């Protein structure tokens, strides 16, 4: 536990020094402003559409994606600078460094999600699902964020350089985010893209979060998000274990 705590505080100090806390707080603000202001007049013409509430899930999810991207680059820099090799020479359990990185990233994730909630409240989002719905909404966002952080951590351990790590993460997040129901309903997309838009993970998470926020959640809506989150968590754990063993070998 002392080793875990020492490495966790080291990770938090690195996050503070690099300015990642500032960027984690600024990213949901930039995202909300860039999409809400240009699109609200168009989207609010749709009957029953409150675009601030519609946009809220993807703001939270993109905030989690930023934290994951920063985590991957950070662990890749540690690998390049030989930090992981130094840990290998210490009498330390195999997964202690990874558990410490996860704890530090979880703190950054909570801060980013809190900022996302604040900026969405400012633009007009209201938690209409009651206490249980709101807690479940942010629990889902946090679980997705943890899954993304684990995936990113594993990619950072396996990637050859921080630059390669950034490229591996940026393109999938960009494509999945834009081709999802996060920013607009599926019926606003061309016919040939709607199947992909409806059935990819970002859309599943966004739809589940909206259902929780409105108090209309059912298992048929929550199930795709649950299975996608479980799959991402499993994939992330596998990558972290494989990456950790590669560092140790």
Secondary structure, DSSP 8 states (H G I E B T S, - for coil): -HHHHHHHHHHHHHHHHHTHHHHHHHHHHHHHHHHHHHHHHHHTTSTT--HHHHHHHHHHHHHHHHHHHHHHHHHHHHHHTTHHHHHHTSS--TTHHHHHHHHHHHHHHHHHHHHHHHHHHHHT---TTHHHHHHHHHHHHHHHHHHHHHHHHHHHHHSSSHHHHHHHHHHHHHHHHHTSTTTS-GGGS-GGGHHHHHHSHHHHHHHHHHHHHHT---HHHHHHHHHHHHHHHHHHHHHHHHHHHHHH-
